[in-house]
Amino acid sequence: MSEQDTSTDSWDGLLTNYLKGEDVKNKVGEEIQVPCIDVKRKDDQLDLVIEFEDKRRSFSLNKTNMGFIKSKGLVPKDVIGKMITLQKTMAMNPTLKKEVPSLRISKIE
């Protein structure tokens, strides 16, 4: 098992492995840049593996962010090695029935 993989012997790395809007301390409208290290696919879910605050994290792609990448003429593997600019926004969470912090891809370089 590699260093970046999580073990099934504990919960370490399983509960907080995904980067979420509330993890980013920026204000709504502000941006951060993160490098994309890898892309993982499981069934119909696509995750970018990024580096955030010196840790590898998964960034789960919703339909909006997948659409943004596709609109740039890129296939998933093209994003590896690129800098991803994420903008903090507010989005409706249908489960919670309220707006929550979210991250939208605004640029890929």
N, C-alpha and C positions, 0 to 999 in steps of 0.2 A: 504494500500500500504506500503510495507516495505521500510526501509531507502535506500536500494540499488536499488530499482526500480525507473524508471524515470516517471515523471508526464506528462500527455498529455496536461497540462495547460501551459507549456512553452517549450522552446527548450533546456533548461539546461540539460546536460548529454546526449543529443541525438546526437550532432554533433561531440563530441570528445571522446565518450565512447570507441571507438576501439583503441587498441594499434597498432601503425603503425611504420614502420622502422624509419621514420623521428622523432618520439617521443623519440627514444633512442639516447642519445648523444654520445654513444660509436663510435669508428671508425669501419670501415668495417673490419670484421675478429674478432673483440672482442665480448665477450659473457657477458650476464647477466643471473642471476637466479631469477625466480619468482615462487611463490607457486600457484598451481592450486586449486581454491576454489570450483569450480563447473563446470559442462558442460551443455550447453544449445543447444537444437536442434530445428530448425524451418525449416520445409520442408526438403530440401536436404542440408541445411547449418548447420555446427557444429561450435560452439564457445566455447572456454575455458574461464571461468571466472577466471582471475588472479589478483594478487595484485601487482601493480607497483607504486613505489613512494608513498606508503601508501594510494593508491586509488584502488578501484576495477575497473578493465577494462575488456573488452571483447577482446579476441584474436581470430580472425576469421581464421579457419583452411582452407588453400588451399589444393589442391591435394597432393602436396609434403609433407606438414606437416602431413596430415592425413595418407599418406603412411608410413611415419616414425613411427608414433604411432602403426599402424597395423603391421609393420615389427618387432616390439618388442614383438609381441604376446599379445598386450593389446587391450581391448575394451574401448570405450570412458569413461565409468564410472570408469575404473581402474586408470585413470589419476588424479582423485580427490584426494587431499591430497599429491600429489607428487610435487617435485621441478622440474621445467621445465627450462632447459638451452636453451636460445635463442642466436643465433649467427647473428650478423648484416651482411648482404650481399647486393649485388646489383642484381636486377632482372629486366627483361624487362617488362614494363607495356604496353600491346598492345593498350590500349586506348590512352595513351600519346605518344606512339611510341618512348620511351626512357627508359634508365635504371633509376630505382629509388631505394632508400633504402628499404630493405625488411628484414624480420626476419625469420630464419629457426630454427626449433627445432633440437638441436644437442645432447641432452641428457635428459633422464627422470629418476629421482631418487626418 
